[in-house]
């Protein structure tokens, strides 16, 4: 399962080797200062926008990789199984519009990212 890690001033979506293969890329890094909103996503597959390119997807089972759609920056998804997941909306400073990531405990993950964002803003 992908995990969210805070390294210095970045939020990292760390992927296992199998997830990297499915996503057709390595870990995703975004500046903590670009995080604008973090929320639990009750139905993460319904929140997916666009099509996987590159990446791997099986409807309502898994979605790994970049999601391209018309009219905005791409999203990145690291979803498997029915959830739970969190959604992280990002500002224009980030390479993606938002991240969707399956996590075992959304409340703990949200609190950790929020703390990281606050600490990055304090610097």
C-alpha positions as CSV (number, residue, x, y, z in Angstrom):
1,X,0.0,0.0,0.0
2,X,1.3,3.5,-0.9
3,X,2.1,5.6,2.1
4,X,2.3,9.3,2.7
5,X,5.6,10.6,4.1
6,X,6.8,14.1,5.0
7,X,10.4,14.7,4.0
8,X,11.7,18.2,4.7
9,X,9.4,20.5,2.8
10,X,7.8,17.9,0.6
11,X,4.9,15.5,0.8
12,X,5.9,12.2,-0.7
13,X,3.5,9.4,-1.9
14,X,5.9,6.5,-1.5
15,X,5.0,3.5,-3.8
16,X,6.1,-0.1,-3.4
17,X,7.9,-1.6,-6.4
18,X,4.7,-3.3,-7.6
19,X,2.8,0.0,-7.3
20,X,5.6,1.8,-9.2
21,X,5.1,-0.8,-12.0
22,X,1.4,-0.2,-12.0
23,X,1.8,3.6,-11.9
24,X,4.6,3.5,-14.5
25,X,6.6,6.0,-12.4
26,X,8.4,6.4,-9.1
27,X,7.4,8.1,-5.9
28,X,5.4,11.4,-6.2
29,X,6.7,14.5,-4.5
30,X,4.9,17.8,-4.0
31,X,5.8,20.8,-2.0
32,X,4.0,21.0,1.3
33,X,3.2,24.6,0.7
34,X,1.1,23.6,-2.3
35,X,-1.4,21.6,-0.2
36,X,-4.7,23.6,-0.1
37,X,-7.2,21.0,1.2
38,X,-7.1,17.5,2.7
39,X,-10.2,15.4,3.1
40,X,-11.4,11.8,3.5
41,X,-12.8,10.4,0.3
42,X,-15.7,8.1,1.0
43,X,-16.0,6.9,-2.6
44,X,-12.5,7.4,-4.1
45,X,-13.2,5.8,-7.5
46,X,-16.1,8.2,-8.1
47,X,-13.6,11.1,-7.4
48,X,-11.3,10.0,-10.2
49,X,-11.1,12.4,-13.1
50,X,-10.0,11.6,-16.7
51,X,-8.2,8.6,-17.9
52,X,-5.1,6.8,-16.8
53,X,-2.2,7.9,-18.9
54,X,0.3,6.4,-18.0
55,X,-0.9,4.0,-15.4
56,X,-3.1,1.0,-14.6
57,X,-6.7,0.9,-13.8
58,X,-9.4,-1.7,-13.1
59,X,-12.8,-0.1,-12.4
60,X,-13.6,0.1,-8.7
61,X,-10.6,-2.2,-7.9
62,X,-7.5,-0.2,-8.5
63,X,-6.2,3.0,-10.0
64,X,-2.5,3.8,-10.1
65,X,-0.8,6.6,-12.1
66,X,-1.4,9.9,-13.7
67,X,-5.0,10.9,-14.6
68,X,-5.3,13.2,-17.6
69,X,-8.4,15.2,-18.3
70,X,-9.3,18.3,-20.3
71,X,-9.1,21.7,-18.7
72,X,-6.7,21.2,-15.8
73,X,-3.5,19.8,-14.4
74,X,-3.4,16.0,-14.2
75,X,-4.2,14.2,-11.0
76,X,-2.3,11.3,-9.4
77,X,-4.0,8.2,-8.0
78,X,-2.7,5.4,-5.8
79,X,-5.9,3.5,-5.0
80,X,-6.6,-0.2,-4.4
81,X,-9.5,-2.0,-2.9
82,X,-12.7,-0.3,-1.7
83,X,-10.8,2.4,0.4
84,X,-10.6,4.3,2.7
85,X,-8.7,7.0,0.9
86,X,-7.8,10.6,1.2
87,X,-7.9,13.4,-1.3
88,X,-5.3,16.2,-1.3
89,X,-6.0,19.2,-3.4
90,X,-3.0,21.1,-4.6
91,X,-2.2,24.7,-5.7
92,X,-0.7,25.7,-9.1
93,X,2.7,25.3,-7.5
94,X,2.4,21.5,-7.7
95,X,2.8,19.3,-10.7
96,X,-0.7,17.7,-10.0
97,X,-4.1,19.2,-9.3
98,X,-4.8,16.6,-6.6
99,X,-3.7,13.3,-5.1
100,X,-6.0,10.4,-4.3
101,X,-4.4,7.8,-2.0
102,X,-5.7,4.7,-0.3
103,X,-4.7,4.8,3.4
104,X,-5.4,2.4,6.3
105,X,-6.4,5.2,8.7
106,X,-7.6,8.4,7.0
107,X,-7.9,10.5,10.2
108,X,-4.3,9.8,11.2
109,X,-3.0,10.5,7.7
110,X,-4.9,13.7,7.4
111,X,-3.6,14.9,10.8
112,X,0.0,14.1,9.9
113,X,-0.2,16.0,6.6
114,X,-1.9,18.9,8.2
115,X,0.8,19.1,10.9
116,X,3.5,18.9,8.1
117,X,1.8,21.8,6.2
118,X,1.6,23.9,9.4
119,X,5.3,23.3,10.2
120,X,6.3,24.1,6.6
121,X,4.3,27.4,6.8
122,X,6.0,28.3,10.0
123,X,9.5,28.1,8.5
